[in-house]
Each structure stands twice: as C-alpha cells, then as structure tokens.
Amino acid sequence: MNKQGMDRGIHEECGVFGIYSPVPADLAPLARFGLYALQHRGQESAGIALNDDGVFRACRGVGLVNEVLSSEKLEALGQGNIAVAHVRYATTGADNLRNVQPLIINHHKGSMALAHNGNLTNAFELRTALEQRGSIFHTTTDSEVIAYVIVGQRLCCGSIESAVCAAMDVIHGAYSLVVSSPTKLIAARDPHGFRPLCLGRRADGSVVAASESCALDAVGAAFLRDVEPGEVVMVDENGLHSDRSHCGRSRRSLCVFEYIYFARPDSVLDGKSVCLARQRAGEFLAQEHPVEADVVVGVPDSGLDAAIGYARASGIPYAIGLTKNKYVGRTFIAPTQSERETGVNLKLNPIRSVIEGKRVVLIDDSIVRGTTCRRTVELLRRAGAKEVHMRISAPPFIAPCFYGTDIDSADGLIANHHTVPEIAKLIGADSLGYLSLEHAGLLTGEDSGFCMACFSGDYPTEIPAPGSKSRFERRIHEQ
C-alpha cells in the first residue's frame, strides 16, 4: 500500500532553504534553524550541503531534522559561503537514503547542489531521453532530472543563472529551486508559481531564500520579497540580480492548498497571510453552511484558524476541544490499519469538559478517504458530543494532483463515489459542508488565480500520461 492509502492522503510538500554569506561563516547551524521552521513541509528526510569555495560537503539522512542534523555533524561541515538545505516528503521517488536532498552533482565546470520542491509533469520523458544519451541516474526522483538538465545547459551557457533560465524552457510542471554553484546562490520558481519561494536578508548581509517566510524569521532575516513566478534570482559577491525573462508567460497558479493546509499559519505567501486566509475560509463556511450549535472546534493544526473564522462569522463560541500530542509520529507510518487507527487516538484527544452535552461544529481542512475524519468524529461522540456537524475548509477532492501533492489517483477519493449526505453518514457526522470552489478562489481577498485542479479537474498545464509518476520506482523494483 502506498502512503496515500495509509493516512489522510494529503501530505506536506518539501521545504527548500538557501543562504549566501559574503564572507565564510558557520552557515550549517543557520540552515538547520531554517529547516526546523520548514519541518511541517517534509518529515521523511533532511539534508544540508555546504559550499566552501567550490568544495561541497553534505550531511543528509532519513528522519526528522533533529534526528539527522546533529550539532556534531554540522560542526564537521565547517564554514562556507553558501548552504543549501532541504526537508522532504516523497511525491516522486521512494523515501529512502538515495533520494535524500540536496543533490550534489559534479560536472566539467565544477559542482552544483540542488534542492527542489514540486513535481515535474514531463519528468519521465526527460529522463528517458537523458538515459538514451548516456546519463546514469542514481535516484528515482524528478529532482535529479532537473539537475541533469541544468548541468547540460551549463556546459554550453556562460553562467549558472543562464543555465537555469535555459532549463526552464525544457522542464515543465511545478518547481521551486535553490541551487548552489561554486560561487553563486540561485533561487528559481516555475512560470506558474505553483510552489512558494521568498527572499530575505540578515543584518550581516547574508541573503536567504526559503519556501516560506517563517524560515526567514527563524534565522533572523528580514523579508525582502517573494520570488516571482518564472523568475531566476542570483546572489554572489556583487549582490542580488534577477532574470525575469520567463515571468508573465504562464497563468499564475499558486496551489490553493498551500493556504488551506501546507504552509505554516505565520507565513506570508505572495504577500498574503496564511492565517487570515484560513480564517476567511471559516467565515465563508459559516455563510454557506450555517447550523445551530453550541461550540466551534478546530482539528489541530490547520483547522484551528478556520474554526476561529467560523465562530466569528456565526456567533457560536470557539473553544479548544481537541488537544494534539506533538510527540507522536505521523499516523501513516504505522504498518497495520488497527495501529493507524490507534495512532489517531494517540495523536488527538478530546477535552470532555468542552465537548460533553454540546452540539459541536467540527472544522477540518479536508476529507480524502474519510477514515481519519470518521475516527475524529468518534472521539467527539465518546467524549459526549450531542451532535457533530462537520465543516471542511476546502472543496471536495475529485481529481489527482500532478504538481507535488500526494494525490496521484482519483479512484480512492471519497467524493467521487458518494454524495455529501452519504459521506456525512459514512464519517458519522450529523451534517457535512464543504467550502465552495468560488469561495476557495477568494481566500486571499481577491481572485488570485490559484491552481485548484484537485477540486475542479481544470489543470493549468498539460498533464502527464497515466502512471508515469511512479515508473522510475517500478523500474528499480524490476531489476
């Protein structure tokens, strides 16, 4: 069974972080702080690559940041001018050591470290063409495809930034990249802007690139701006420079689920607060699906802000009715269904004094297969809830995602097989309401041109052939 079938089915993306210092410095500990702030985006592996005058040293491994990046290991990396770092949740390529990032590639013109968040839609075709020309792949990730395409362009381009720009004409889909050459830090975002990427500056002059602004805060960097869709930013001894030749070529399509679930609530994406977007989702839900109730409760963590918004708009009191054990690992890693269900009980526990005898509005961010929601509703019933009215701060999932979210098939999505009243009955709720597509597009206060393909089936790019996403992995298994 794949990971998607083991838990809620929606998993974090990846998180990328890069820092350039004008003088050699202890950058590895700063990179670790940045990864701690981005840990919610990937909990399977972590890594840092340090560049010391063109010599790359790395510390990478499977596990959480604190498990992989010990102080002793980081001290062994020494000082450098550039560090590139990554936390990963696997959407293309298995969660094993060979797929841990950053990737380090040695080539004719030097070395390169690369960290990638997103998913290519033409990875299989590109990898096949590269293999036919003699390329030897060491991972099963599409990130290595990106690295090889950039290196191929670098061999005929005058600079790393021009090579990345040229590669953008070849690679398609979602990618936010942080790249280190021997002398430069590069940050690049695909022309649709599917995944976030921002820039900051520390008081010592260091420039930081990160998936979310919360990582800038973690290292004491002041927010400068977001990297624009299609933009390539280069930082070297001469400062910060930008190539916008790919900007404006494509429909702007930041993944709406970044606001609903992926990003940390204290982050600002493309100038818009994640926390306020989630509260606005709750306000919309109260307008669309009002109900008589005694208390509004959010499912930690991404349901909390939406619950606050619902309570504010409805006038129903908000309360913390579920407590989350932050020291229990993710429930999807349990090997059996019974252990996974027990994992839900360990991870969430109701506060009986808040729930007992009450009509509860329960706010969560999504329903994929319904298993986790059903267990959560059962927890509230056992705590004495008189009624449970489920409200979801996203529309129903009906289509697979090809841009980095781990929904690779429409078959297992509960909304494709049952009506809303049927789903309510299956999860044990007295009523169920989803956020509408119209209001999902207005979470930041305006029509921001989000990608909502998983809710609508309207894809902003050409989609890959069926099954191509996992072909790299099958090839390895067959050998």
N, C-alpha and C positions, 0 to 999 in steps of 0.2 A: 504494500500500500504506500502511496506517496504521502508526503507531508500534508498535502492539501486535504486528504481524507481523514487526517488524524485529529484535527482541531477545528478551529473556526474557519479555516480555509483562506483567511486573509492574513498575510504576514508582512512584516516590515520589509522595506526595500534593502538598500545598502546605504552606508554613510561614507562620504569621502571627505578628506581633510588634507590641506597642504599649507606649508608655511615657508616663506623665504626670508632669510635674515641677511642684511648687508655685510655682517661680519660673522665668523664662525661662532656658534653658540650651542648650548645644550637644548636642542630642539626636540629630541625624543620625548622628554617628560611633558613638554607643551603639547606635542601631538597626542600623547596618551590622554591628557586632560580633554582635548578636543574629541577624542573617541569616546570617552566616558559620557560626554554630552550627547553623542550620537548613538549610544548603545541601543536605544529603542529601535533603531533602523536595521539592526543586524546583530543577532546573538549567537551565531554559529561559529564565527571565526573573527580574528582581528590581526592586524599587522601594521608595522611601520617600516618604511625604507628611508634611511638617512643617506644623504649625498654629501660627502666630504671632498670637495674639489674634484668631482668626477668619479670618486671611488664610492660605490654603493654598498652599504651594509644593511641587513634586514633582520627584524625579529618578527616572526609570524607563527600563528598556530591556531588550532581548532579550540574554541572555547570563548568565554567572555573576556573582556579587556583585562580585568584584574587577574584572571587565570593565566593569560598568555603573556602579558607585558609587565613582568615584574621589574622592580627598580634595579635589581642586579643585572638583568638582561639589557635594560635600556642604558645603564651606565657603560656596559661593554660596547655599545654602539659609538660612544664618544661624541664629539662635536661635529657640526657640519653647517652648511649654509642653507640647505633645503631638506625638508622632510615631507614625505607623502604617506598618508595613513588611510586605513580602510576598516570598516566593520561590515560583515556580510550576512545576508540571508540569501540562500541559494534559490534563484529562479531559473537559471540556465547553468547546468553543471552540478554535480553532487556536492554535498557538504563534507568534502574530505581535504586532506592536507595539500594535495597538489593544486587545488583550486583556490587556496587562500591568497588574498591580495595584500599589498600591492604586488603586481607582477614586475619583475626586473628582466629587461631584455638587453643583451649585449650585441652590438652590431658594428659595422665597419666604421661608423663615425662616432662611436662612443657607446654610452649606455643610457638606458631610459627606465624610469619607474613609472608605473601607471596604476591608478585606482579608478574604478568605474562604478557608477550607479545607473541602472537602467537595463534595457534589453533590446538588442538589435532584432529587426524583423527580417533582415537578409543575411543573418549570420551563417546559415547552412550553405547558401550559395557561395558566399565569400570564402568560407573555409574549404569547401570542395575545390574551388579554383586555386586557392593558395597551395593546397596539398598536391594538386596536379602539377604545380610549378616547383615542387620540391620542398615546401615548407614542412617542418616537423613540429607537431603540436604536443605540448606536454600537459595540457589541461583539457577539460571538456567545457570550458566557459567561452562565451562570446567576447569576453574582455580580452582574451588572447588574440582573437580575430582583430579587434580594434588595434591592439599593439602592433601586430604584424603589418596591418595596412598603413599605420603611421610610419613605421620603420621603412617600409617600401617606398613611401613618399619622401622620407627624409634622405634617402640615398640619392635622390635627384632634385631635392629642394635646397635652397640656400640656408634655411633655418628651421628649427623645430616648430616654431609657430606657423610658418608657411606649410610645413608638412601636415600639421593638424588641420589647417584650413583645407588643404587638398584632400585629406582623408574624409572630410565631411561631405564631399561630393560622392563618396563611394559607400560609406556606411549609412544605413537607414534605420530609423526607429528612435528609441529613447536612450540618451546617454548624457550624463554629466560627468566630466572627466577632470581629474587632477593628475598632471604629468610633470615629472622632473627630468630635464636633460642634465648634462654635466654642469651647466651654468645658469639654467633658467627654470622658473616655475610657470607652468601653463595651466590655465583653467578654461574649460570649454563646455558649452551647453548646446544640445542639438537644436536645430532651427525651429522645432515646435515647442521647445521648452517643457517637455514632459516632466522632468525632474528638476527640483530646485537647486540653485547654486548661488552663493553670495560671497562678497569680499569684505575684508576688514583690515584695520591697521592697528598695531600695537604702538605704545608710546616710544619704544626703542626703534621704530622704523620698520619692523618686520611686517610683511604683508601676508594675510591669511585668506585662504579660500576654503569654504566648507559647505556641506549640503544644507545646513540650517544655521540661522543666526544665533541659536542657543550655543553653538560651538564657539562662536566668536566671543560671546560673553564668558565662556569657561576659561579662555586663555587671555582675558583682559584686552581684547581687541575691540575698537570702536567700529561699528557698522559703517561701511563705505557705500555699498550699493549691491544690487543683485547683478549677476552676470545675465545679460540679455539673451533670449533665445537666438541661437546662431552666432553668438559672439565667442571669440577666442581672445583671452586676456593673457598677456605675457609679462612676467616680472623678472628683472635682472638688475645688475648694478646701476643701470641707468634709470631705474624706476619702473612704473607701470604703463604698459602700452596695450592697445586694443585693436583688433581687426574685426570689423562689423560687416564684412562683405557678404556674409550669409544671413544677416539679420533681415527680417521682413520678407523672407522668401516663402515662408510656410504659415499656415494657420496656427495661431498661438493656442497651445493645448496643454497647459499645466494640468496634471492629474488632479481631479477634484477630491480624490480620496486622500491626498496629502493634507487637505484641510479637515476632512472628516475624521481621519484616523491616524495616518502615518506620522505626521510631524508632531513635535512637542508643542504643547499649548503656548509656551512662552516664546515660540519662534515667530518670525515675521517672514512670509514668503511673498516675493514680488510686491513688497510694500504693504501687505495686508496681514493683520493679526490672525493667527490660527485660533486663539482663544475666542476672539469676537466672532469669527466665522462659525464656530461651533455653537456659541450662544445664539447666534442668529438662526441656525438650523433648528434649535429648540423652540424659538419663537415662531418660526414657520409651522412647526409641527403642532403647536398649540392652536394656531389658526386653522390648520387643515383638519386636525383630529382632536377636537375638544372632548372632554369626558368629565363627569362628576367624580371627584376623588378627594382623598384626604391628604396625600403626601406625594411628592415627586422625588424619585430616587434614580440616580445615575449609576450605570455599571462602570466601575473603575477600569481604566482611567479616562478613556476618550469619551465616555458617555456623561461625564460629570458636568462639563461646561454646557452641553446641550440640555441637560436636566435643569441647570440654573436658568437658561433661556426659556425653557418651557414653563417653569414655575413663575418667572417674572411676567410672562405674557398671559398666563392663565389665572394668576392669583392664587393658585394652590401652593401651599408651603413646600419649600425644598428642604430635604434632610438627607444626611449621610446615612443610608440604610444598609449599605454593603461595605464591608471592610476587606481590603486586599492584602494578602500576605505577600510582601515583596521579596521574600527569601525562598519562595518555591519556584522551581524552574518552569519553563513553558510546558503546558499540558500536552502538546502534540508529540513530545519525545517519548511518552510512555508507550511501551510495546504492545499492550493489550487494551481493548475497549474498556474493560472494567477499571483498569488502572487509570485510563484517561478520565473516566467519569469521576473517580475518586480524586484525581488531580484538580478537578473543578471545585470540589468540596474543600480541598486544602487551600486553594488559591483565593476563593471568595467565601465569606461568611456573613450571614445577615445579622443586623443588630435588632434583636427581638423587640426591644422597647420602642423602636421606631416603626416596626412593621406590624406588630400584633394588633389584630382587630381593625386594620386600616384598609381602605381602598387605595391601592398603590398604582401610580403611573411609573412604569419602569422604562428608562431611556437607555438604549444601546446604539452602537454605531452601525451595525449590520446584522443580517441573518444570511448565512451562506447555505448550510445544510440543515440547520435548526437544532443540532444536538446540544451545542453549548447553551443556546437560549432556553431550551427546554429544561436543562439542569438548573439554570439560574432561576427560572420561574418556580421550579420545585423547591429550591431553597427558600424562597419567599413564602410559599404555601406552608412549608414546615415551620416557618417562623410565625405563622398565624395570620398571614395576609388574608383579608376577607375577599378582595378582588385584586387581580393583576392585569393592568392594561399596558400592553407593550407598545412602545413608540420607537421607531427606528429613524435615526438622523441621516439616512441615505435612502435612495430609491432601491427597489429590488434588483438584485444581481440577476441578469439574464444572459450575459454573453462573456466569453473568455477575454482576458487581457493579454496583449502582446507587447506591453511596454514596461514590464518589470514587476507587476503584481502577480502573486502566485495563484491565479485562476486560469488554468490552461484548458479547461473544458466546460461547456455549458451543461453537460449531462447531469452532474451531481448538484446543480443549483436548485434549491427547493422551489424557488419562484417559477421555474419552468415546468413544474409538474403539479402545482397546487395553486388554488385561488388564495386570496388573502384570508378569508374566513377559514379555509381549510388549514392554512399554516397556523393561524391562531389556535385552532383546536389541537393541531399536532404538537405545538410547544406548550400547551396547557394554559394559554392566556385567555382572559375574558374578552379582550378585543385586541386588535392589531392595526397600527397605522404606520405607513412609510412616508418619508419625505417625497414630495413630488419632484419630477425632473425639472419643472420650471423653477421651483424654489432652490433646488440644488445648484442651478446655474447662477443664483444670486447670492451665494453665501458671503461674498466679499462686498456686497452692497451694490454691485453692478454686474452686468453680463460680461464676465471675464474671459469667455471663450474657452472654458475648461474642456479637457477630454473627459467625456462621460460615456465612453463606448461600452464599458461593462454594464451600464444601466440602460443603454439605448440601442447598442449594436451599430452605432454610427461612428466608424473608425476614421480618424484624420489622415491615415496613411494606408497604403496597400498592405494587406495582411499576409503573413507567410502561409505557405502550404501546410495543410493539416499534418501534425506530428513532427514537423521539422525541429521544434524546440528541444526535443529530447533525443534526437538522433545521435548526437555526439556520445551520449551516455550509453545508448544501446550498442553502439559500435565497440566501446570498451568492453562491455559485458560479453559480447560475442567472441572476443579474441581469446 
